[in-house]
Amino acid sequence: MKKLFLISTAIIFALLTSCRSDSDSNSDQLMLTGNWRPDKIVSVATENGNSTTTTIVTNDCQKKGRLLFNNNATGNATYWDDATGTCAVALNLDFAYTYNPDTKLFTITINNNTMEGVVSTLTNTNLVVNYVDRSNPAIVNKVEISATKVAN
């Protein structure tokens, strides 16, 4: 009985360690592809040693925004806002991206500005990305975006 248990355990361990293959990476890549609705954005901006944290839990207007990841390494970021009293598109930019499902590292390039980050959560329905926005050299801005996958 003990021998059978050890053999079964060895087989299960071998299956678990060998199941990580290119198909798993492709699955992760496919999970990233699609439309993502921003649910929460947390930004920690540091300038001259002083940090300011801004948390945005998206309202109904901002939930119209989308992060679209196409399977050809291109995408689009659309941000809606109602700061003027009218819900309208405040930002609409195309981007190029890379994503490595094994390391979870990604880059997004918008207007020759490349941001590097990590996908900390990726499921069929949820995405959390963390990156550092260095578009302003005087400010280090660490950003976390939580999003939910939505239909095209």
Z-matrix of the N, CA and C atoms (Angstrom, degrees):
N
C 1 1.449
C 2 1.519 1 110.65
N 3 1.362 2 115.63 1 -43.21
C 4 1.461 3 120.26 2 179.72
C 5 1.525 4 110.26 3 -62.80
N 6 1.333 5 116.22 4 -39.32
C 7 1.465 6 121.41 5 179.11
C 8 1.532 7 110.41 6 -63.25
N 9 1.333 8 117.34 7 -42.89
C 10 1.460 9 122.43 8 178.82
C 11 1.517 10 110.74 9 -62.30
N 12 1.345 11 117.40 10 -41.45
C 13 1.457 12 121.98 11 178.35
C 14 1.532 13 110.48 12 -62.24
N 15 1.333 14 117.58 13 -44.89
C 16 1.464 15 121.58 14 179.74
C 17 1.525 16 111.74 15 -63.98
N 18 1.321 17 116.17 16 -41.80
C 19 1.468 18 120.10 17 178.83
C 20 1.531 19 109.70 18 -64.92
N 21 1.336 20 117.10 19 -44.71
C 22 1.467 21 120.98 20 178.64
C 23 1.521 22 110.87 21 -61.15
N 24 1.333 23 116.37 22 -44.17
C 25 1.462 24 120.70 23 178.75
C 26 1.524 25 110.29 24 -61.97
N 27 1.314 26 117.31 25 -42.61
C 28 1.466 27 121.30 26 179.85
C 29 1.529 28 110.99 27 -63.43
N 30 1.327 29 116.69 28 -41.37
C 31 1.473 30 120.41 29 179.15
C 32 1.528 31 110.43 30 -65.01
N 33 1.341 32 117.40 31 -45.41
C 34 1.467 33 121.15 32 179.09
C 35 1.522 34 110.00 33 -61.33
N 36 1.359 35 116.74 34 -44.81
C 37 1.465 36 119.81 35 179.08
C 38 1.520 37 110.89 36 -60.71
N 39 1.337 38 117.16 37 -43.67
C 40 1.468 39 120.83 38 179.53
C 41 1.524 40 111.09 39 -62.12
N 42 1.328 41 116.72 40 -41.41
C 43 1.469 42 119.80 41 178.50
C 44 1.524 43 111.41 42 -64.69
N 45 1.331 44 116.04 43 -43.65
C 46 1.464 45 119.36 44 -178.73
C 47 1.517 46 111.89 45 -64.74
N 48 1.317 47 117.61 46 -40.16
C 49 1.466 48 119.37 47 -177.32
C 50 1.518 49 111.99 48 -80.48
N 51 1.329 50 118.13 49 -21.76
C 52 1.460 51 119.34 50 -179.33
C 53 1.519 52 113.04 51 -94.76
N 54 1.329 53 118.58 52 -9.13
C 55 1.462 54 120.87 53 -176.27
C 56 1.517 55 112.39 54 -74.69
N 57 1.305 56 118.86 55 -14.77
C 58 1.464 57 120.84 56 178.11
C 59 1.513 58 107.32 57 -75.70
N 60 1.326 59 116.48 58 106.94
C 61 1.456 60 120.76 59 -176.18
C 62 1.509 61 109.10 60 -138.34
N 63 1.326 62 114.94 61 -176.38
C 64 1.456 63 119.31 62 177.97
C 65 1.524 64 111.07 63 -60.19
N 66 1.327 65 117.59 64 -30.25
C 67 1.464 66 118.68 65 -179.49
C 68 1.525 67 110.34 66 -66.48
N 69 1.356 68 118.40 67 -32.32
C 70 1.454 69 120.55 68 175.53
C 71 1.520 70 110.08 69 -65.94
N 72 1.328 71 116.63 70 -43.48
C 73 1.463 72 120.45 71 178.30
C 74 1.519 73 110.75 72 -62.42
N 75 1.338 74 116.03 73 -42.12
C 76 1.452 75 119.37 74 178.22
C 77 1.523 76 110.26 75 -63.34
N 78 1.318 77 116.62 76 -37.46
C 79 1.458 78 120.58 77 178.35
C 80 1.517 79 110.51 78 -62.82
N 81 1.348 80 117.58 79 -44.31
C 82 1.459 81 121.00 80 177.20
C 83 1.523 82 110.71 81 -61.91
N 84 1.340 83 116.33 82 -42.05
C 85 1.463 84 120.20 83 179.50
C 86 1.524 85 110.04 84 -62.35
N 87 1.340 86 116.86 85 -42.87
C 88 1.460 87 120.15 86 179.58
C 89 1.520 88 111.08 87 -66.32
N 90 1.336 89 117.60 88 -34.39
C 91 1.461 90 119.48 89 178.93
C 92 1.522 91 111.25 90 -65.72
N 93 1.342 92 117.57 91 -32.40
C 94 1.463 93 120.49 92 178.85
C 95 1.526 94 110.83 93 -71.33
N 96 1.316 95 116.84 94 -34.52
C 97 1.459 96 121.44 95 -178.34
C 98 1.522 97 110.49 96 -63.38
N 99 1.340 98 115.53 97 133.16
C 100 1.459 99 119.64 98 176.86
C 101 1.515 100 112.42 99 135.11
N 102 1.315 101 114.97 100 -171.96
C 103 1.467 102 123.81 101 -179.43
C 104 1.520 103 110.28 102 -95.65
N 105 1.306 104 116.36 103 129.00
C 106 1.461 105 122.16 104 179.65
C 107 1.520 106 109.28 105 -121.53
N 108 1.320 107 116.13 106 129.79
C 109 1.470 108 122.78 107 178.49
C 110 1.527 109 108.49 108 -95.87
N 111 1.338 110 117.60 109 125.62
C 112 1.470 111 118.83 110 179.34
C 113 1.527 112 110.79 111 -70.04
N 114 1.333 113 115.67 112 132.02
C 115 1.460 114 120.88 113 177.92
C 116 1.523 115 111.57 114 -107.24
N 117 1.333 116 115.32 115 -33.93
C 118 1.458 117 119.59 116 -176.79
C 119 1.525 118 108.84 117 -154.12
N 120 1.321 119 115.59 118 138.25
C 121 1.457 120 121.63 119 177.72
C 122 1.526 121 107.40 120 -129.67
N 123 1.329 122 115.77 121 123.46
C 124 1.454 123 120.99 122 177.54
C 125 1.520 124 107.50 123 -117.89
N 126 1.317 125 115.50 124 127.01
C 127 1.458 126 121.63 125 -178.67
C 128 1.520 127 109.08 126 -124.93
N 129 1.330 128 116.45 127 129.10
C 130 1.464 129 122.06 128 174.86
C 131 1.524 130 106.88 129 -117.16
N 132 1.328 131 115.74 130 103.82
C 133 1.467 132 121.97 131 -177.51
C 134 1.525 133 109.11 132 -99.87
N 135 1.334 134 115.77 133 129.17
C 136 1.466 135 121.06 134 179.18
C 137 1.523 136 108.91 135 -118.97
N 138 1.317 137 114.79 136 123.82
C 139 1.463 138 121.60 137 178.79
C 140 1.525 139 107.88 138 -137.33
N 141 1.324 140 115.84 139 127.59
C 142 1.470 141 121.63 140 -179.02
C 143 1.522 142 112.42 141 52.36
N 144 1.336 143 117.27 142 38.23
C 145 1.454 144 121.62 143 177.75
C 146 1.518 145 115.47 144 82.01
N 147 1.319 146 118.06 145 -5.35
C 148 1.464 147 121.99 146 179.65
C 149 1.525 148 109.84 147 -103.02
N 150 1.337 149 116.07 148 131.39
C 151 1.459 150 121.17 149 -178.88
C 152 1.521 151 111.17 150 -109.27
N 153 1.323 152 114.43 151 141.43
C 154 1.460 153 121.98 152 176.13
C 155 1.521 154 107.76 153 -128.93
N 156 1.324 155 116.20 154 127.12
C 157 1.460 156 120.90 155 178.69
C 158 1.521 157 109.19 156 -104.08
N 159 1.329 158 115.32 157 129.73
C 160 1.461 159 121.78 158 176.88
C 161 1.519 160 107.35 159 -121.74
N 162 1.321 161 116.78 160 126.73
C 163 1.466 162 121.99 161 178.08
C 164 1.522 163 108.30 162 -118.27
N 165 1.325 164 115.22 163 126.18
C 166 1.460 165 121.11 164 177.07
C 167 1.522 166 107.82 165 -117.28
N 168 1.309 167 116.28 166 113.32
C 169 1.463 168 120.90 167 168.33
C 170 1.516 169 103.98 168 -93.19
N 171 1.312 170 116.44 169 114.93
C 172 1.459 171 120.10 170 -169.13
C 173 1.523 172 112.47 171 -62.24
N 174 1.329 173 114.13 172 138.81
C 175 1.465 174 120.59 173 176.18
C 176 1.530 175 108.64 174 -90.21
N 177 1.318 176 117.09 175 -177.61
C 178 1.471 177 120.84 176 -176.63
C 179 1.522 178 112.14 177 -57.69
N 180 1.330 179 117.27 178 -38.63
C 181 1.461 180 120.15 179 179.34
C 182 1.531 181 110.81 180 -66.97
N 183 1.326 182 116.31 181 -49.46
C 184 1.467 183 120.63 182 -177.62
C 185 1.523 184 112.23 183 -65.01
N 186 1.342 185 117.15 184 -25.36
C 187 1.460 186 120.39 185 178.04
C 188 1.536 187 112.18 186 -68.80
N 189 1.332 188 117.66 187 -9.50
C 190 1.466 189 120.46 188 174.05
C 191 1.526 190 110.97 189 -75.31
N 192 1.326 191 116.71 190 -16.20
C 193 1.461 192 121.70 191 178.79
C 194 1.519 193 110.93 192 -63.66
N 195 1.321 194 115.79 193 157.41
C 196 1.458 195 121.15 194 -179.42
C 197 1.527 196 110.84 195 -144.95
N 198 1.333 197 113.92 196 144.36
C 199 1.457 198 122.15 197 164.36
C 200 1.519 199 104.72 198 -110.78
N 201 1.302 200 116.98 199 112.60
C 202 1.458 201 121.91 200 -178.47
C 203 1.523 202 108.80 201 -105.11
N 204 1.330 203 116.56 202 120.13
C 205 1.456 204 122.35 203 174.77
C 206 1.515 205 107.91 204 -109.11
N 207 1.330 206 116.71 205 111.72
C 208 1.458 207 121.84 206 175.97
C 209 1.522 208 108.88 207 -83.18
N 210 1.332 209 117.68 208 159.88
C 211 1.460 210 119.80 209 -179.80
C 212 1.524 211 112.76 210 -81.18
N 213 1.332 212 118.65 211 4.79
C 214 1.466 213 121.60 212 176.35
C 215 1.533 214 111.45 213 -106.08
N 216 1.348 215 117.51 214 23.48
C 217 1.472 216 124.41 215 176.77
C 218 1.526 217 113.34 216 68.21
N 219 1.327 218 117.01 217 23.87
C 220 1.460 219 121.44 218 172.34
C 221 1.518 220 107.98 219 -120.29
N 222 1.312 221 115.35 220 165.59
C 223 1.454 222 118.15 221 179.08
C 224 1.510 223 111.59 222 -164.71
N 225 1.327 224 114.88 223 -174.36
C 226 1.457 225 121.33 224 -179.82
C 227 1.519 226 108.58 225 -147.67
N 228 1.326 227 115.25 226 137.99
C 229 1.463 228 121.88 227 174.73
C 230 1.519 229 107.82 228 -114.70
N 231 1.320 230 115.92 229 121.59
C 232 1.457 231 121.73 230 176.73
C 233 1.521 232 107.66 231 -122.55
N 234 1.340 233 115.79 232 124.19
C 235 1.459 234 120.81 233 179.81
C 236 1.515 235 108.91 234 -118.69
N 237 1.316 236 116.18 235 125.66
C 238 1.457 237 122.92 236 178.05
C 239 1.525 238 108.33 237 -103.25
N 240 1.341 239 116.04 238 145.28
C 241 1.463 240 119.96 239 178.13
C 242 1.521 241 109.62 240 -148.80
N 243 1.321 242 114.93 241 155.16
C 244 1.459 243 120.51 242 178.92
C 245 1.526 244 111.32 243 -122.84
N 246 1.326 245 116.67 244 29.43
C 247 1.470 246 121.79 245 -178.45
C 248 1.531 247 111.83 246 -62.04
N 249 1.332 248 117.42 247 -27.09
C 250 1.468 249 120.86 248 -180.00
C 251 1.527 250 111.81 249 -88.99
N 252 1.332 251 116.57 250 0.30
C 253 1.460 252 120.42 251 -177.89
C 254 1.515 253 112.60 252 98.69
N 255 1.323 254 117.00 253 -13.52
C 256 1.456 255 122.45 254 177.78
C 257 1.521 256 108.78 255 -121.43
N 258 1.313 257 117.02 256 131.37
C 259 1.456 258 121.30 257 178.11
C 260 1.533 259 108.83 258 -73.32
N 261 1.336 260 115.63 259 118.05
C 262 1.467 261 119.95 260 -176.47
C 263 1.528 262 109.45 261 -151.07
N 264 1.322 263 115.85 262 161.72
C 265 1.458 264 121.28 263 176.39
C 266 1.525 265 108.46 264 -67.62
N 267 1.335 266 115.93 265 122.13
C 268 1.460 267 121.26 266 179.16
C 269 1.521 268 111.33 267 -100.10
N 270 1.333 269 116.83 268 -20.82
C 271 1.463 270 121.60 269 -177.46
C 272 1.514 271 108.40 270 -154.54
N 273 1.334 272 116.55 271 133.75
C 274 1.456 273 121.18 272 177.04
C 275 1.521 274 106.94 273 -146.72
N 276 1.338 275 115.74 274 102.70
C 277 1.461 276 120.38 275 -175.30
C 278 1.523 277 111.37 276 -131.14
N 279 1.328 278 115.82 277 138.24
C 280 1.455 279 121.18 278 172.05
C 281 1.528 280 108.06 279 -84.99
N 282 1.319 281 116.28 280 152.24
C 283 1.456 282 119.92 281 178.31
C 284 1.514 283 110.70 282 -146.85
N 285 1.322 284 114.32 283 164.59
C 286 1.461 285 122.41 284 171.39
C 287 1.520 286 106.27 285 -111.62
N 288 1.328 287 116.46 286 149.96
C 289 1.458 288 118.30 287 179.91
C 290 1.516 289 111.51 288 -145.33
N 291 1.319 290 114.44 289 158.48
C 292 1.456 291 121.90 290 168.67
C 293 1.523 292 106.12 291 -124.87
N 294 1.328 293 115.88 292 151.35
C 295 1.455 294 120.46 293 176.99
C 296 1.514 295 108.44 294 -148.71
N 297 1.325 296 115.94 295 128.16
C 298 1.452 297 121.47 296 177.04
C 299 1.527 298 107.79 297 -108.37
N 300 1.337 299 118.26 298 106.60
C 301 1.456 300 120.76 299 -176.77
C 302 1.532 301 113.70 300 -63.38
N 303 1.331 302 117.02 301 -24.93
C 304 1.466 303 119.62 302 -178.99
C 305 1.526 304 111.88 303 -74.68
N 306 1.340 305 117.29 304 -42.40
C 307 1.468 306 121.02 305 -178.76
C 308 1.519 307 112.15 306 -95.93
N 309 1.342 308 116.72 307 -14.07
C 310 1.473 309 124.19 308 -177.52
C 311 1.535 310 112.35 309 69.67
N 312 1.319 311 117.25 310 11.44
C 313 1.467 312 121.31 311 179.27
C 314 1.519 313 110.19 312 -84.79
N 315 1.341 314 115.98 313 145.41
C 316 1.453 315 120.79 314 177.03
C 317 1.525 316 109.94 315 -141.06
N 318 1.319 317 115.23 316 160.61
C 319 1.461 318 122.33 317 168.91
C 320 1.517 319 107.17 318 -129.90
N 321 1.316 320 115.64 319 146.23
C 322 1.460 321 121.75 320 172.33
C 323 1.513 322 106.32 321 -129.27
N 324 1.326 323 116.08 322 128.04
C 325 1.460 324 121.33 323 179.76
C 326 1.514 325 108.76 324 -114.92
N 327 1.342 326 115.46 325 118.78
C 328 1.460 327 123.00 326 177.65
C 329 1.520 328 107.02 327 -126.76
N 330 1.327 329 117.24 328 123.58
C 331 1.468 330 121.80 329 178.79
C 332 1.525 331 112.60 330 48.95
N 333 1.318 332 117.02 331 50.13
C 334 1.471 333 124.28 332 179.30
C 335 1.524 334 113.65 333 63.06
N 336 1.317 335 119.23 334 12.76
C 337 1.458 336 123.54 335 175.02
C 338 1.526 337 107.38 336 -107.00
N 339 1.334 338 117.13 337 116.04
C 340 1.462 339 121.25 338 -178.01
C 341 1.518 340 110.17 339 -102.78
N 342 1.317 341 114.99 340 128.54
C 343 1.458 342 122.01 341 176.18
C 344 1.514 343 107.79 342 -111.75
N 345 1.321 344 116.13 343 135.52
C 346 1.451 345 121.58 344 178.91
C 347 1.512 346 108.79 345 -111.27
N 348 1.325 347 115.53 346 145.65
C 349 1.444 348 118.11 347 179.83
C 350 1.505 349 112.21 348 -163.71
N 351 1.318 350 114.04 349 -167.31
C 352 1.456 351 121.52 350 -178.75
C 353 1.520 352 109.21 351 -134.88
N 354 1.313 353 115.30 352 141.98
C 355 1.458 354 121.39 353 173.18
C 356 1.528 355 105.47 354 -88.86
N 357 1.337 356 116.81 355 107.91
C 358 1.466 357 119.44 356 -177.28
C 359 1.519 358 112.39 357 -86.91
N 360 1.334 359 117.59 358 -24.08
C 361 1.463 360 122.14 359 175.90
C 362 1.519 361 108.54 360 -140.16
N 363 1.326 362 116.56 361 131.32
C 364 1.462 363 121.33 362 174.61
C 365 1.521 364 108.31 363 -147.69
N 366 1.335 365 115.12 364 110.13
C 367 1.460 366 121.26 365 173.82
C 368 1.524 367 106.68 366 -126.07
N 369 1.314 368 116.86 367 -176.68
C 370 1.469 369 119.88 368 177.79
C 371 1.517 370 112.10 369 -62.75
N 372 1.331 371 118.14 370 -21.47
C 373 1.463 372 120.48 371 -175.65
C 374 1.522 373 114.62 372 -124.08
N 375 1.327 374 119.28 373 -17.72
C 376 1.469 375 121.28 374 -175.19
C 377 1.520 376 112.31 375 -125.69
N 378 1.322 377 114.40 376 143.22
C 379 1.457 378 122.14 377 179.11
C 380 1.521 379 108.12 378 -138.23
N 381 1.328 380 116.66 379 132.47
C 382 1.457 381 122.15 380 171.72
C 383 1.520 382 106.83 381 -131.19
N 384 1.335 383 115.65 382 122.76
C 385 1.461 384 121.08 383 178.08
C 386 1.530 385 109.02 384 -119.70
N 387 1.317 386 114.76 385 147.28
C 388 1.457 387 122.03 386 176.81
C 389 1.517 388 107.52 387 -128.26
N 390 1.326 389 116.45 388 132.47
C 391 1.453 390 119.84 389 178.51
C 392 1.522 391 109.53 390 -152.35
N 393 1.327 392 114.88 391 167.17
C 394 1.457 393 121.29 392 176.47
C 395 1.518 394 107.57 393 -111.45
N 396 1.327 395 115.84 394 122.05
C 397 1.468 396 122.27 395 177.77
C 398 1.529 397 107.58 396 -90.85
N 399 1.328 398 115.80 397 114.08
C 400 1.460 399 121.20 398 -179.33
C 401 1.532 400 111.40 399 -109.83
N 402 1.331 401 116.92 400 25.83
C 403 1.462 402 119.81 401 -177.24
C 404 1.524 403 111.74 402 -66.68
N 405 1.329 404 118.14 403 -24.58
C 406 1.463 405 122.56 404 174.39
C 407 1.523 406 106.91 405 -112.42
N 408 1.347 407 118.33 406 110.92
C 409 1.471 408 120.70 407 -175.03
C 410 1.540 409 113.89 408 -61.27
N 411 1.307 410 118.30 409 -20.70
C 412 1.466 411 120.97 410 -178.59
C 413 1.529 412 112.49 411 -83.61
N 414 1.350 413 116.71 412 -12.36
C 415 1.459 414 120.74 413 -175.22
C 416 1.532 415 109.75 414 -127.68
N 417 1.325 416 115.95 415 130.76
C 418 1.460 417 120.68 416 170.52
C 419 1.521 418 105.92 417 -97.46
N 420 1.326 419 116.62 418 117.02
C 421 1.460 420 121.77 419 -174.65
C 422 1.523 421 109.69 420 -117.79
N 423 1.334 422 116.58 421 105.02
C 424 1.461 423 121.56 422 176.80
C 425 1.518 424 107.94 423 -89.01
N 426 1.333 425 115.74 424 125.82
C 427 1.462 426 121.27 425 -173.49
C 428 1.527 427 109.88 426 -122.89
N 429 1.333 428 115.23 427 138.14
C 430 1.462 429 121.10 428 171.29
C 431 1.520 430 107.56 429 -124.83
N 432 1.325 431 116.55 430 127.60
C 433 1.461 432 121.89 431 178.49
C 434 1.531 433 107.98 432 -118.49
N 435 1.320 434 115.63 433 125.15
C 436 1.464 435 121.92 434 173.47
C 437 1.527 436 107.30 435 -105.11
N 438 1.325 437 116.03 436 134.12
C 439 1.464 438 119.74 437 -175.94
C 440 1.518 439 110.94 438 -141.91
N 441 1.334 440 114.42 439 159.71
C 442 1.456 441 123.08 440 177.65
C 443 1.525 442 108.44 441 -119.16
N 444 1.324 443 116.71 442 135.10
C 445 1.462 444 120.54 443 178.47
C 446 1.519 445 109.57 444 -70.51
N 447 1.339 446 116.04 445 135.47
C 448 1.459 447 122.14 446 179.42
C 449 1.514 448 108.90 447 -127.31
N 450 1.322 449 115.70 448 163.18
C 451 1.466 450 120.72 449 178.69
C 452 1.520 451 110.10 450 -66.01
N 453 1.319 452 115.09 451 151.48
C 454 1.471 453 120.08 452 178.94
C 455 1.450 454 108.58 453 -64.35
